[in-house]
Amino acid sequence: MALETVAKYITAARVLLQDTKNTPYRYPDADLLAALSEAFPEAKKLRPDLFLVTPLQDFAVNDATVVVMDPMYRTALVYYMVGRAQLRDDEETQDQRAAAFLSMFAAKLTTVS
């Protein structure tokens, strides 16, 4: 699935969160949208060069709004969304999972492959 719209980012995050079957979802759309919005300034801290052309974006609606980001780094935004969502859980294993996703976010942005 190509990550182009807000709805596709939400869907991709839900797959990694294993939150695709039950409604209401465990992680509300509003929380995932907030995490997507928060991912942009966090990414800019690590890679300001990516934002010379790409604007910081703030998302309030789960729809067909296009997310402007270099395709190489779109998955990093999903990792950030998942890590932020996992941080809200109380279980110790969730904290480790959250840290792993936030580390993958940073690595995806800063590592040359």
BELLINPE-V201695 format. One record per helix or strand of 2 or more residues. SS is the DSSP state (helix for helix, strand for strand). FROM is the first residue (numbers start at 1). LEN is the number of residues. If there is no record, write none. Layout:
BEGIN
<<SS | FROM | LEN> <SS | FROM | LEN>>
END
This chain:
BEGIN
<<helix | 6 | 12> <helix | 29 | 18> <helix | 48 | 4> <helix | 71 | 17> <helix | 92 | 19>>
END
